[in-house]
Amino acid sequence: MRTKLMWLQIAALALFCAALFIMLLPTLRGLYYRMDTGRAITAFNSEVARLRVQADAREKQEAERLARQIADYNAALRAGGQTALADPFALCTPSEPLPELTGFRPVLGVLCIPRLELETPVYAVASALSLRRGAALAADSSIPSAEEGTHALIAAQRGGGGSAPFRGIERLRPGDRVDFLGPLETVSYRVLETGVILPGQTGDLRIAEGETLLTLITTHPLQDGEERYIVRCGRLE
């Protein structure tokens, strides 16, 4: 009888621990992703500081090479017509991978949105893992740059089991500031408009001649994500 009671107590304790773990799981997951985000941003900022200071000739050459890589990649997109541009949440593989950005892959930059109190790493390739960890550059879209004729498309989740950096994105309004901290420059944008599109609609996501654009994209509505919520931004002069 005593043995049976002991096993019942063990079973009850196990059930209690399992229930407690399930209750705490969202909090633990959020803590993990905040720590992961912090590490990624700290490492990126360290490299940014090194390249922007350019303390010696080697670092100056490295920065110049990186600037050429970014410019060449964006120019190739303009010339190629963005044939592989697609819904980033379909997790399409880029037809041609991003150039090896001299020490910055997988993190391409840091996205900062003051109204949302958001600072999140932007990964170079949109994958299931990168979209759980932060934001990501969509395949066949421009690397954020101050040059004209660029249109960067940055995707992130707004719910689910990951970091969900775009939670609250619907609070953004025209005129709000969005900054992209890149390896060589910080490009500032202002929100122009928001809207809802279908996953296959890419017309508003393409490069426009003479414009410097950034579009944030996430799933919509929050419950099923069958559409896409977009925030279109133009460069802040």
C-alpha positions as CSV (number, residue, x, y, z in Angstrom):
1,M,0.0,0.0,0.0
2,R,2.8,2.3,0.9
3,T,4.6,1.6,-2.4
4,K,1.5,2.3,-4.4
5,L,1.0,5.6,-2.5
6,M,4.7,6.5,-3.3
7,W,4.2,5.9,-7.0
8,L,1.0,8.0,-7.0
9,Q,2.9,10.8,-5.4
10,I,5.7,10.5,-7.9
11,A,3.2,10.5,-10.8
12,A,1.4,13.6,-9.4
13,L,4.8,15.4,-9.0
14,A,5.7,14.5,-12.6
15,L,2.4,15.8,-13.9
16,F,2.8,19.0,-11.9
17,C,6.4,19.6,-13.3
18,A,5.1,18.9,-16.8
19,A,2.3,21.4,-16.4
20,L,4.6,24.0,-14.9
21,F,7.1,23.5,-17.8
22,I,4.3,24.0,-20.4
23,M,3.2,27.1,-18.6
24,L,6.7,28.5,-18.5
25,L,7.7,27.5,-22.0
26,P,6.7,30.7,-23.8
27,T,8.6,32.7,-21.2
28,L,11.7,30.5,-21.5
29,R,11.5,30.6,-25.3
30,G,11.2,34.4,-25.2
31,L,14.2,34.6,-22.9
32,Y,16.3,32.4,-25.1
33,Y,15.5,34.5,-28.2
34,R,16.2,37.7,-26.4
35,M,19.6,36.4,-25.4
36,D,20.3,35.1,-28.9
37,T,19.3,38.4,-30.4
38,G,21.6,40.3,-28.0
39,R,24.5,38.1,-28.9
40,A,24.0,38.5,-32.6
41,I,23.7,42.3,-32.4
42,T,26.7,42.6,-30.1
43,A,28.9,40.6,-32.5
44,F,27.7,42.5,-35.5
45,N,28.2,45.9,-33.8
46,S,31.8,44.9,-33.0
47,E,32.5,44.2,-36.7
48,V,30.8,47.4,-37.7
49,A,32.9,49.5,-35.4
50,R,36.1,47.8,-36.7
51,L,35.2,48.4,-40.3
52,R,34.0,52.0,-39.9
53,V,37.0,53.1,-38.0
54,Q,39.4,51.6,-40.5
55,A,42.4,51.7,-38.2
56,D,44.8,50.3,-40.8
57,A,45.2,49.7,-44.5
58,R,43.9,46.1,-44.3
59,E,40.6,47.2,-42.8
60,K,40.3,50.0,-45.3
61,Q,40.7,47.5,-48.2
62,E,38.2,45.2,-46.5
63,A,35.6,48.0,-46.3
64,E,36.2,49.0,-49.9
65,R,35.8,45.4,-51.1
66,L,32.6,45.1,-49.1
67,A,31.2,48.3,-50.6
68,R,31.9,47.0,-54.1
69,Q,30.2,43.7,-53.3
70,I,27.0,45.4,-52.1
71,A,26.9,47.8,-55.0
72,D,27.6,45.0,-57.5
73,Y,24.9,42.8,-56.0
74,N,22.3,45.5,-56.1
75,A,23.2,46.4,-59.7
76,A,22.9,42.8,-60.8
77,L,19.4,42.7,-59.3
78,R,18.4,45.8,-61.3
79,A,19.8,44.4,-64.5
80,G,18.3,40.9,-63.9
81,G,14.7,41.9,-63.3
82,Q,14.4,40.1,-59.9
83,T,13.1,36.9,-61.5
84,A,13.3,35.0,-58.2
85,L,11.4,37.5,-56.1
86,A,8.8,35.6,-54.2
87,D,6.9,35.4,-50.9
88,P,9.7,35.1,-48.2
89,F,7.5,33.0,-46.0
90,A,7.5,30.3,-48.7
91,L,11.2,30.0,-47.7
92,C,12.4,30.1,-51.3
93,T,16.1,29.6,-51.8
94,P,17.8,32.6,-53.6
95,S,18.6,31.7,-57.3
96,E,22.1,33.2,-56.5
97,P,23.3,33.4,-52.9
98,L,24.2,36.7,-51.4
99,P,27.9,37.6,-51.8
100,E,30.1,36.6,-48.9
101,L,29.9,39.9,-47.1
102,T,33.4,39.7,-45.4
103,G,32.6,38.3,-42.1
104,F,28.9,39.3,-41.8
105,R,27.1,36.2,-42.8
106,P,24.7,35.2,-41.5
107,V,23.9,38.6,-40.0
108,L,23.5,41.3,-42.7
109,G,22.6,44.2,-40.4
110,V,20.4,45.5,-37.6
111,L,16.9,46.8,-38.0
112,C,15.8,49.5,-35.5
113,I,12.2,50.9,-35.3
114,P,11.9,53.4,-32.5
115,R,8.0,53.4,-32.3
116,L,8.1,49.6,-31.7
117,E,11.2,49.9,-29.4
118,L,12.6,47.2,-31.7
119,E,16.2,46.2,-32.4
120,T,16.6,43.0,-34.3
121,P,19.3,41.3,-36.4
122,V,18.6,40.9,-40.1
123,Y,19.8,37.6,-41.4
124,A,21.1,37.3,-45.0
125,V,18.9,34.5,-46.0
126,A,15.2,33.9,-45.2
127,S,14.9,30.4,-43.7
128,A,12.8,28.8,-41.1
129,L,15.6,29.2,-38.6
130,S,16.4,32.8,-39.4
131,L,12.8,33.8,-39.2
132,R,12.6,32.2,-35.7
133,R,15.6,34.1,-34.6
134,G,14.9,37.6,-36.1
135,A,14.3,39.3,-39.4
136,A,15.7,38.3,-42.8
137,L,16.3,39.7,-46.2
138,A,14.0,38.2,-48.8
139,A,15.5,36.4,-51.8
140,D,16.1,38.6,-54.9
141,S,15.7,41.9,-53.0
142,S,18.2,44.6,-52.6
143,I,20.7,44.8,-49.7
144,P,19.6,48.0,-47.9
145,S,21.7,50.9,-49.3
146,A,21.5,54.7,-49.6
147,E,21.8,54.4,-53.4
148,E,18.9,55.0,-55.7
149,G,17.3,52.0,-57.5
150,T,17.2,49.7,-54.5
151,H,14.3,48.0,-52.7
152,A,15.1,45.9,-49.7
153,L,12.4,43.5,-48.5
154,I,12.8,42.5,-44.9
155,A,10.6,39.7,-43.5
156,A,9.9,38.8,-39.9
157,Q,7.3,36.9,-37.9
158,R,4.7,38.7,-35.7
159,G,3.6,35.7,-33.7
160,G,4.2,32.0,-33.2
161,G,7.1,30.2,-31.5
162,G,10.0,32.4,-32.4
163,S,11.2,35.9,-31.5
164,A,8.3,37.6,-33.4
165,P,10.1,41.0,-33.9
166,F,7.2,42.4,-36.0
167,R,4.6,41.9,-33.2
168,G,2.8,45.3,-33.1
169,I,3.9,46.3,-36.6
170,E,0.3,47.5,-37.3
171,R,1.1,50.4,-34.9
172,L,3.4,52.0,-37.5
173,R,2.1,55.1,-39.1
174,P,3.2,57.3,-42.1
175,G,6.2,59.3,-41.1
176,D,7.6,56.9,-38.5
177,R,11.3,56.3,-38.7
178,V,12.9,53.0,-39.6
179,D,16.7,52.6,-39.5
180,F,18.9,49.9,-41.0
181,L,22.4,49.7,-39.5
182,G,24.5,48.1,-42.2
183,P,28.2,47.2,-42.0
184,L,29.3,50.5,-43.7
185,E,26.4,52.9,-43.3
186,T,23.2,53.5,-41.5
187,V,20.3,54.1,-43.9
188,S,17.2,55.9,-42.4
189,Y,13.8,55.5,-43.8
190,R,10.3,56.9,-43.1
191,V,7.1,55.0,-43.4
192,L,5.1,55.9,-46.5
193,E,2.1,53.6,-46.3
194,T,0.9,50.2,-45.0
195,G,-1.3,47.6,-46.7
196,V,-2.3,44.0,-47.1
197,I,-1.4,41.9,-50.1
198,L,-1.6,38.2,-51.2
199,P,1.5,36.1,-51.0
200,G,2.0,36.0,-54.7
201,Q,1.7,39.7,-55.3
202,T,5.2,41.1,-55.8
203,G,4.5,44.2,-57.9
204,D,4.8,46.6,-55.0
205,L,7.9,44.8,-53.8
206,R,10.1,45.4,-56.9
207,I,12.8,47.9,-57.5
208,A,11.5,51.3,-58.7
209,E,13.9,53.4,-60.8
210,G,15.2,56.4,-58.9
211,E,13.8,55.4,-55.6
212,T,15.4,54.1,-52.4
213,L,12.9,51.8,-50.7
214,L,12.5,49.4,-47.8
215,T,9.4,47.2,-47.3
216,L,8.7,45.3,-44.1
217,I,6.6,42.2,-44.6
218,T,4.9,39.8,-42.2
219,T,2.1,37.3,-42.1
220,H,-1.5,38.5,-41.8
221,P,-3.9,38.1,-40.0
222,L,-2.2,37.0,-36.9
223,Q,-4.3,33.9,-36.5
224,D,-3.8,32.1,-39.9
225,G,-1.4,34.2,-41.9
226,E,-3.0,33.7,-45.3
227,E,-2.2,37.2,-46.4
228,R,0.8,39.5,-46.0
229,Y,1.0,42.8,-44.1
230,I,3.5,45.3,-45.6
231,V,5.0,48.6,-44.5
232,R,6.5,50.5,-47.4
233,C,9.2,53.0,-46.5
234,G,11.2,55.6,-48.4
235,R,14.7,56.9,-47.6
236,L,14.7,59.8,-45.1
237,E,16.8,62.5,-46.7
